[in-house]
Protein backbone atom coordinates (compact mmCIF):
# COMPACT_ATOMS: atom_id res chain seq x y z
CA UNK A 1 0.00 0.00 0.00
CA UNK A 2 1.21 3.53 -0.65
CA UNK A 3 2.70 5.41 2.29
CA UNK A 4 0.75 8.69 2.77
CA UNK A 5 1.09 9.66 -0.90
CA UNK A 6 -1.48 8.70 -3.52
CA UNK A 7 0.92 6.62 -5.59
CA UNK A 8 2.83 3.40 -5.21
CA UNK A 9 6.23 2.26 -6.45
CA UNK A 10 6.34 -0.95 -8.47
CA UNK A 11 9.33 -2.80 -9.88
CA UNK A 12 10.63 -6.22 -10.94
CA UNK A 13 12.15 -9.13 -9.06
CA UNK A 14 15.33 -8.48 -11.06
CA UNK A 15 16.05 -5.69 -8.54
CA UNK A 16 17.88 -8.30 -6.44
CA UNK A 17 17.42 -6.64 -3.05
CA UNK A 18 17.01 -8.38 0.31
CA UNK A 19 13.34 -9.37 0.84
CA UNK A 20 13.17 -7.46 4.12
CA UNK A 21 14.09 -4.26 2.27
CA UNK A 22 11.18 -4.65 -0.15
CA UNK A 23 8.90 -4.98 2.86
CA UNK A 24 10.37 -1.89 4.51
CA UNK A 25 9.93 0.18 1.35
CA UNK A 26 6.38 -1.03 0.75
CA UNK A 27 6.98 -1.48 -2.99
CA UNK A 28 5.12 -3.94 -5.22
CA UNK A 29 7.49 -6.41 -6.86
CA UNK A 30 6.48 -8.36 -9.98
CA UNK A 31 8.20 -11.72 -10.30
CA UNK A 32 9.70 -12.82 -13.59
CA UNK A 33 9.81 -16.55 -14.37
CA UNK A 34 12.61 -19.04 -14.94
CA UNK A 35 13.11 -22.75 -15.53
CA UNK A 36 15.74 -25.10 -14.18
CA UNK A 37 15.86 -28.77 -15.11
CA UNK A 38 12.66 -28.16 -17.09
CA UNK A 39 10.65 -27.08 -14.01
CA UNK A 40 9.07 -23.62 -14.04
CA UNK A 41 9.30 -21.26 -11.06
CA UNK A 42 8.87 -17.60 -10.19
CA UNK A 43 11.98 -15.58 -9.48
CA UNK A 44 13.07 -16.04 -5.87
CA UNK A 45 10.71 -18.92 -5.10
CA UNK A 46 13.49 -21.51 -4.76
CA UNK A 47 16.41 -21.56 -2.35
CA UNK A 48 19.26 -19.56 -3.88
CA UNK A 49 22.03 -21.87 -2.67
CA UNK A 50 20.22 -24.92 -4.09
CA UNK A 51 19.65 -23.08 -7.37
CA UNK A 52 23.33 -22.28 -7.79
CA UNK A 53 24.36 -25.78 -6.74
CA UNK A 54 22.18 -27.15 -9.52
CA UNK A 55 23.82 -24.79 -11.99
CA UNK A 56 27.24 -25.94 -10.84
CA UNK A 57 26.12 -29.50 -11.54
CA UNK A 58 25.16 -28.54 -15.09
CA UNK A 59 21.39 -28.02 -14.84
CA UNK A 60 20.05 -26.05 -17.83
CA UNK A 61 18.19 -22.80 -17.20
CA UNK A 62 16.08 -20.36 -19.15
CA UNK A 63 14.09 -17.26 -18.26
CA UNK A 64 10.94 -15.41 -19.34
CA UNK A 65 10.05 -11.73 -19.37
CA UNK A 66 6.80 -10.49 -17.87
CA UNK A 67 3.89 -10.59 -20.30
CA UNK A 68 1.66 -7.54 -20.92
CA UNK A 69 -1.21 -9.43 -19.27
CA UNK A 70 0.80 -10.06 -16.09
CA UNK A 71 1.78 -6.41 -15.81
CA UNK A 72 -1.72 -5.21 -16.63
CA UNK A 73 -3.25 -7.36 -13.91
CA UNK A 74 -0.83 -5.98 -11.31
CA UNK A 75 -1.31 -2.37 -12.37
CA UNK A 76 -5.09 -2.66 -12.40
CA UNK A 77 -5.12 -3.62 -8.72
CA UNK A 78 -4.12 -0.01 -7.99
CA UNK A 79 -5.50 2.14 -10.80
CA UNK A 80 -8.96 0.61 -10.33
CA UNK A 81 -8.87 2.17 -6.84
CA UNK A 82 -7.59 5.53 -8.04
CA UNK A 83 -4.00 4.93 -6.92
CA UNK A 84 -1.30 6.12 -9.30
CA UNK A 85 1.66 3.84 -10.06
CA UNK A 86 5.28 4.53 -10.90
CA UNK A 87 6.71 1.33 -12.37
CA UNK A 88 10.50 1.12 -12.58
CA UNK A 89 11.29 -1.56 -15.17
CA UNK A 90 14.18 -3.91 -15.86
CA UNK A 91 16.52 -2.58 -18.57
CA UNK A 92 15.09 -2.70 -22.09
CA UNK A 93 18.62 -3.58 -23.22
CA UNK A 94 18.32 -6.95 -21.48
CA UNK A 95 14.60 -7.79 -21.39
CA UNK A 96 11.27 -7.12 -23.08
CA UNK A 97 9.58 -6.42 -19.74
CA UNK A 98 9.57 -2.65 -20.26
CA UNK A 99 7.80 -3.10 -23.59
CA UNK A 100 5.23 -5.32 -21.85
CA UNK A 101 4.69 -2.58 -19.27
CA UNK A 102 4.09 0.03 -21.99
CA UNK A 103 1.51 -2.21 -23.68
CA UNK A 104 -0.20 -2.84 -20.35
CA UNK A 105 -0.28 0.88 -19.62
CA UNK A 106 -1.93 1.70 -22.95
CA UNK A 107 -4.52 -1.05 -22.46
CA UNK A 108 -5.43 0.24 -19.02
CA UNK A 109 -5.68 3.87 -20.11
CA UNK A 110 -8.43 2.83 -22.53
CA UNK A 111 -10.36 1.42 -19.59
CA UNK A 112 -9.31 4.03 -17.01
CA UNK A 113 -8.61 7.23 -18.99
CA UNK A 114 -7.94 9.26 -15.84
CA UNK A 115 -5.43 6.78 -14.43
CA UNK A 116 -1.88 7.87 -13.68
CA UNK A 117 0.62 5.20 -14.74
CA UNK A 118 4.30 6.06 -15.22
CA UNK A 119 6.54 3.34 -16.69
CA UNK A 120 10.26 4.05 -16.68
CA UNK A 121 12.97 2.06 -18.43
CA UNK A 122 15.59 1.91 -15.69
CA UNK A 123 18.38 0.91 -18.08
CA UNK A 124 19.61 -0.93 -14.97
CA UNK A 125 19.89 -4.56 -13.92
CA UNK A 126 20.13 -6.61 -10.75
CA UNK A 127 20.93 -4.57 -7.64
CA UNK A 128 21.63 -1.63 -9.94
CA UNK A 129 17.91 -1.55 -10.64
CA UNK A 130 17.38 -2.21 -6.94
CA UNK A 131 19.62 0.64 -5.83
CA UNK A 132 17.82 3.03 -8.18
CA UNK A 133 14.52 1.84 -6.68
CA UNK A 134 15.90 2.38 -3.17
CA UNK A 135 17.00 5.92 -4.05
CA UNK A 136 13.57 6.60 -5.59
CA UNK A 137 11.87 5.33 -2.43
CA UNK A 138 13.97 7.72 -0.35
CA UNK A 139 12.80 10.61 -2.51
CA UNK A 140 9.17 9.48 -2.25
CA UNK A 141 9.48 9.10 1.52
CA UNK A 142 10.71 12.70 1.68
CA UNK A 143 7.56 13.92 -0.05
CA UNK A 144 8.43 13.99 -3.75
CA UNK A 145 5.34 13.64 -5.94
CA UNK A 146 5.09 11.15 -8.80
CA UNK A 147 5.90 13.57 -11.63
CA UNK A 148 8.92 15.06 -9.88
CA UNK A 149 10.12 11.58 -8.97
CA UNK A 150 9.80 10.40 -12.58
CA UNK A 151 11.94 13.37 -13.65
CA UNK A 152 14.46 12.64 -10.88
CA UNK A 153 14.82 9.00 -12.00
CA UNK A 154 15.32 9.99 -15.63
CA UNK A 155 17.95 12.54 -14.61
CA UNK A 156 19.86 10.10 -12.39
CA UNK A 157 19.51 6.62 -13.86
CA UNK A 158 22.61 6.84 -16.06
CA UNK A 159 24.63 7.72 -12.95
CA UNK A 160 23.86 4.24 -11.56
CA UNK A 161 27.14 2.41 -12.18
CA UNK A 162 27.22 -1.37 -12.63
CA UNK A 163 30.44 -3.42 -12.45
CA UNK A 164 30.30 -7.21 -12.76
CA UNK A 165 32.79 -10.04 -12.73
CA UNK A 166 32.28 -13.79 -12.97
CA UNK A 167 34.22 -16.77 -11.72
CA UNK A 168 33.41 -19.13 -14.62
CA UNK A 169 33.14 -17.91 -18.21
CA UNK A 170 31.00 -20.86 -19.32
CA UNK A 171 27.77 -19.09 -18.33
CA UNK A 172 28.61 -15.95 -20.32
CA UNK A 173 29.40 -18.20 -23.28
CA UNK A 174 26.06 -20.01 -22.95
CA UNK A 175 24.31 -16.63 -22.92
CA UNK A 176 26.10 -15.52 -26.06
CA UNK A 177 28.13 -12.81 -24.31
CA UNK A 178 31.54 -14.26 -25.24
CA UNK A 179 32.86 -16.76 -27.78
CA UNK A 180 33.76 -20.35 -26.98
CA UNK A 181 37.42 -19.61 -27.73
CA UNK A 182 37.39 -16.72 -25.24
CA UNK A 183 35.75 -18.91 -22.60
CA UNK A 184 38.29 -21.70 -23.08
CA UNK A 185 41.27 -19.34 -23.12
CA UNK A 186 39.97 -17.52 -20.07
CA UNK A 187 39.59 -20.77 -18.14
CA UNK A 188 43.12 -21.85 -18.98
CA UNK A 189 44.73 -18.50 -18.20
CA UNK A 190 42.54 -17.56 -15.25
CA UNK A 191 41.22 -14.46 -17.04
CA UNK A 192 38.32 -12.73 -15.31
CA UNK A 193 36.33 -10.22 -17.35
CA UNK A 194 34.88 -7.07 -15.86
CA UNK A 195 31.62 -6.00 -17.44
CA UNK A 196 29.27 -3.07 -16.99
CA UNK A 197 25.82 -1.98 -18.10
CA UNK A 198 26.23 0.78 -20.68
CA UNK A 199 24.04 3.82 -21.36
CA UNK A 200 21.75 1.69 -23.55
CA UNK A 201 21.24 -0.75 -20.68
CA UNK A 202 23.26 -3.54 -22.27
CA UNK A 203 25.87 -5.75 -20.60
CA UNK A 204 29.30 -5.20 -22.19
CA UNK A 205 32.89 -6.03 -21.27
CA UNK A 206 35.12 -3.13 -20.21
CA UNK A 207 38.25 -4.80 -18.83
CA UNK A 208 39.86 -8.11 -17.97
CA UNK A 209 42.36 -9.19 -15.36
CA UNK A 210 44.03 -12.40 -14.31
CA UNK A 211 42.76 -13.89 -11.06
CA UNK A 212 39.60 -13.57 -8.97
CA UNK A 213 40.93 -11.33 -6.22
CA UNK A 214 42.53 -9.04 -8.76
CA UNK A 215 39.16 -8.66 -10.48
CA UNK A 216 37.55 -7.56 -7.20
CA UNK A 217 40.37 -5.12 -6.53
CA UNK A 218 39.99 -3.73 -10.05
CA UNK A 219 36.29 -3.09 -9.46
CA UNK A 220 37.13 -0.96 -6.43
CA UNK A 221 39.76 0.90 -8.46
CA UNK A 222 37.12 1.63 -11.13
CA UNK A 223 34.66 2.73 -8.45
CA UNK A 224 37.16 5.30 -7.17
CA UNK A 225 37.43 6.75 -10.70
CA UNK A 226 33.66 7.25 -10.97
CA UNK A 227 32.20 7.96 -7.53
CA UNK A 228 33.63 11.44 -6.86
CA UNK A 229 31.07 14.08 -5.95
CA UNK A 230 28.65 11.73 -4.20
CA UNK A 231 28.48 12.22 -0.45
CA UNK A 232 27.23 9.49 1.89
CA UNK A 233 27.15 6.90 -0.89
CA UNK A 234 25.14 3.69 -0.73
CA UNK A 235 26.81 0.63 -2.23
CA UNK A 236 24.90 -2.33 -3.63
CA UNK A 237 26.46 -5.78 -4.00
CA UNK A 238 24.85 -8.90 -5.43
CA UNK A 239 26.49 -12.30 -5.66
CA UNK A 240 25.95 -15.74 -7.13
CA UNK A 241 26.39 -17.72 -3.91
CA UNK A 242 29.82 -16.33 -3.04
CA UNK A 243 29.32 -14.58 0.29
CA UNK A 244 33.04 -14.46 1.06
CA UNK A 245 33.79 -12.42 -2.05
CA UNK A 246 30.83 -10.13 -1.34
CA UNK A 247 32.13 -9.46 2.17
CA UNK A 248 35.66 -8.94 0.83
CA UNK A 249 34.65 -6.28 -1.69
CA UNK A 250 32.32 -4.63 0.85
CA UNK A 251 35.29 -4.26 3.21
CA UNK A 252 37.38 -2.78 0.40
CA UNK A 253 34.63 -0.26 -0.36
CA UNK A 254 34.40 0.79 3.29
CA UNK A 255 38.18 1.24 3.43
CA UNK A 256 37.94 3.70 0.54
CA UNK A 257 34.67 5.44 1.43
CA UNK A 258 34.53 5.24 5.22
CA UNK A 259 33.63 2.52 7.69
CA UNK A 260 30.06 3.81 8.09
CA UNK A 261 29.27 3.53 4.36
CA UNK A 262 25.90 1.83 3.87
CA UNK A 263 26.31 -1.44 1.95
CA UNK A 264 23.34 -3.51 0.74
CA UNK A 265 24.28 -7.14 -0.01
CA UNK A 266 21.92 -9.63 -1.64
CA UNK A 267 21.92 -12.77 -3.72
CA UNK A 268 21.89 -12.34 -7.46
CA UNK A 269 18.37 -13.60 -8.08
CA UNK A 270 17.39 -16.66 -10.05
CA UNK A 271 16.48 -14.77 -13.26
CA UNK A 272 19.71 -12.76 -13.46
CA UNK A 273 21.70 -15.67 -12.05
CA UNK A 274 20.40 -18.06 -14.72
CA UNK A 275 22.51 -16.07 -17.20
CA UNK A 276 25.48 -15.00 -15.07
CA UNK A 277 25.96 -18.22 -13.08
CA UNK A 278 27.40 -19.08 -9.68
CA UNK A 279 30.36 -16.98 -8.62
CA UNK A 280 28.98 -13.78 -10.11
CA UNK A 281 29.97 -10.67 -8.15
CA UNK A 282 28.25 -7.41 -9.05
CA UNK A 283 28.95 -3.99 -7.55
CA UNK A 284 26.73 -0.88 -7.83
CA UNK A 285 26.96 2.78 -6.84
CA UNK A 286 26.00 6.29 -7.97
CA UNK A 287 28.84 7.85 -9.92
CA UNK A 288 29.81 10.56 -12.40
CA UNK A 289 29.47 8.20 -15.36
CA UNK A 290 28.83 4.56 -16.09
Secondary structure, 3 states (H helix, E strand, C coil): CCCCCCEEEEEEHHHCCCHHHHHHHCCEEECCEEEECCEEEECCCCCHHHHHHHHHCCCCEEEECCCHHHHHHHHHHHHCCCCEEEEEECCCCCCCHHHHHHHHHHHHHHHCCCCCEEEEECCCCCHHHHHHHHHHHHHHHCCCCHHHHHHHHHHHHHHEEEEEECCCCHHHHHCCCCCHHHHHHHHHHCEEEEEEECCCCCEEEEEEEECHHHHHHHHHHHHHHHCCCCCCCEEEEEECCCHHHHHHHHHHHHHHHCCCCEEEEEECCHHHHHHHCCCCEEEEEECCCC
